[in-house]
Amino acid sequence: MHAGNWELSQSNMITFVMISAAGIELIGLGATFGLQISKAGAGAKAEIGLGWYRYTAIPTEANTPGPVSVVVTGAGAVQQNLEYVVISRALIAIEFTYTVTDSVSGLPLPGVRVSFSTDISGVNIVWTGITDAFGVARDDAGKLPRLDPGTYYVWRILAGYTFVDPDTEVVS
């Protein structure tokens, strides 16, 4: 199961791998795979290649904040169960740039898993992403965190590095 965010009332693309019962990536389904979504609609299906497929949900499939469950089936494929969350940010939300650098060299650190929480214990995670080549945290769609004004606690994970977490950030 995959967890991710969809933007409210927008087209949202997901990608996934279809595999056979033997665990081999299944190629050749084109757009013939089946897809059930918990909301009515008819987005666009396509094969990317080498067993990877995509589905672009239409805006009406993402017009209600909360969970969206997706079941994908195809000839010879193991059923894929995917879950996403439609998020709705207040109009006052701010696009926030968060950069992670090496504390010794000062160089940007790519590949750091970054999570923002609203509580110091890190239980209420409101955004998660990975840093790019410039050390900037971005989500799966390459977007910066979009956060409501307030205080956030940032958690960072990268193999071989020890961070002093949480890092406190004020978004205003």
URPEZI-V394062 format. One record per pair of residues at least 12 apart in sequence whose C-alpha atoms are under 10 Angstrom apart, sorted by the first residue. I is the first residue (numbers start at 1). J is the second residue. Records with the same first field share a line. If there is no record, write none. Layout:
# URPEZI-V394062
I = J, J
This chain:
# URPEZI-V394062
1 = 69, 70, 71, 80, 81, 82, 83, 84
2 = 14, 16, 69, 70, 80, 81, 82, 83, 84
3 = 67, 68, 69, 82, 83, 84, 85
4 = 67, 68, 82, 83, 84, 85, 86, 87, 127, 128, 139, 140
5 = 66, 67, 68, 83, 84, 85, 86, 87, 88, 127, 128, 139, 140, 141
6 = 57, 59, 61, 62, 63, 65, 66, 67, 68, 84, 85, 86, 87, 88, 141
7 = 59, 62, 63, 64, 65, 85, 86, 87, 88, 89
8 = 59, 60, 61, 62, 63, 64, 65, 66, 85, 86, 87, 88, 89
9 = 57, 58, 59, 60, 61, 62, 63, 64, 65, 86, 87, 88
10 = 56, 57, 58, 59, 60, 61, 62, 63, 86
11 = 43, 55, 56, 57, 58, 59, 60, 61, 62
12 = 43, 55, 56, 57, 58, 59, 61, 62, 86, 141
13 = 43, 44, 45, 54, 55, 56, 57, 58, 141
14 = 45, 53, 54, 55, 56, 57, 82, 84, 140, 141
15 = 46, 47, 48, 52, 53, 54, 55, 56
16 = 47, 48, 51, 52, 53, 54, 55, 72, 80, 81, 82
17 = 47, 48, 49, 50, 51, 52, 53, 54, 72, 77, 78, 80
18 = 33, 50, 51, 52, 53, 72, 73, 74, 75, 76, 77, 78, 79, 80
19 = 51, 52, 74, 76, 77, 78, 79, 80
20 = 51, 74, 75, 76, 77, 78, 79
21 = 76, 77, 78, 79
22 = 76, 77, 78
23 = 77, 78
24 = 51, 77
25 = 49, 50, 51, 52, 77
26 = 49, 50, 51, 52, 53, 74, 75, 76, 77, 78
27 = 47, 48, 49, 50, 51, 52, 53, 77
28 = 47, 48, 49, 50, 51, 52, 75
29 = 46, 47, 49, 51, 52, 53, 74, 75, 76, 77
30 = 45, 46, 47, 48, 49, 51, 52, 53, 54, 74
31 = 44, 45, 46, 47, 48, 53, 54, 55, 74
32 = 45, 46, 47, 73, 74, 75
33 = 45, 46, 47, 53, 72, 73, 74, 75, 77
34 = 71, 72, 73, 74, 75, 79
35 = 55, 70, 71, 72, 73, 74, 79, 80, 81
36 = 69, 70, 71, 72, 73, 81
37 = 57, 61, 68, 69, 70, 71, 72, 82, 83
38 = 61, 67, 68, 69, 70, 71, 83
39 = 60, 61, 62, 63, 64, 68, 69, 70
40 = 58, 60, 61
41 = 57, 58, 59, 60, 61, 62
42 = 55, 56, 57, 58, 60, 61
43 = 55, 56, 57, 58, 59, 60, 61
44 = 56, 57, 58
45 = 57
55 = 72
61 = 86
62 = 84, 85, 86, 87, 88
63 = 86, 87, 88
64 = 85, 86, 87, 88
65 = 85, 86, 87, 88, 89
66 = 84, 85, 86, 87, 88
67 = 83, 84, 85, 86, 87
68 = 82, 83, 84, 85, 86
69 = 81, 82, 83, 84, 85
70 = 82, 83, 84
71 = 83
87 = 126
89 = 146, 147, 148
90 = 146, 147, 148, 149
91 = 148
92 = 146, 147, 148, 149, 172
93 = 145, 146, 147, 148, 149, 150, 171, 172
94 = 144, 145, 146, 147, 148, 149, 171, 172
95 = 143, 144, 145, 146, 147, 148, 171
96 = 137, 138, 143, 144, 145, 146, 147, 148, 149, 170, 171, 172
97 = 136, 137, 138, 143, 144, 145, 146, 171
98 = 114, 131, 135, 136, 137, 138, 144, 145, 154, 169
99 = 112, 114, 131, 132, 134, 135, 136, 137, 138
100 = 112, 113, 114, 131, 132, 134, 135, 136, 137, 156
101 = 131, 134, 135, 136
102 = 135, 161, 163
103 = 161, 162, 163
107 = 134, 135
108 = 131, 132, 133, 134, 135, 136
109 = 131, 132, 133, 134, 135, 136, 137, 158
110 = 130, 131, 132, 133, 134, 135, 136, 137, 158
111 = 129, 130, 131, 132, 133, 134, 135, 136, 137, 157, 158, 159
112 = 129, 130, 131, 132, 135, 136, 137, 155, 156, 157, 158, 159, 161
113 = 128, 129, 130, 131, 137, 138, 139, 155, 156, 157, 158, 159
114 = 127, 128, 129, 130, 131, 136, 137, 138, 139, 154, 155, 156, 157, 158
115 = 127, 128, 129, 130, 137, 145, 152, 153, 154, 155, 156, 157, 166
116 = 128, 129, 145, 147, 151, 152, 153, 154, 155, 156, 166, 167, 168, 169
117 = 151, 152, 153, 154, 155, 166, 168
118 = 150, 151, 152, 153, 154, 168
119 = 151, 152, 153, 154, 166
120 = 151, 152, 153, 154, 155, 165, 166, 167, 168
121 = 153, 166
122 = 152, 153, 154, 155, 165, 166
124 = 153
125 = 152, 153, 154, 155
126 = 145, 146, 147, 152
127 = 139, 144, 145, 146, 147, 154
128 = 140, 145, 154, 155, 156
129 = 141, 142, 143, 144, 145, 156
130 = 142, 156, 157, 158
131 = 144, 156
146 = 171
147 = 171, 172
148 = 171, 172
149 = 170, 171, 172
150 = 169, 170, 171, 172
151 = 168, 169, 170, 171, 172
152 = 166, 167, 168, 169, 170, 171
153 = 165, 166, 167, 168, 169, 170
154 = 166, 167, 168, 169
155 = 167, 168
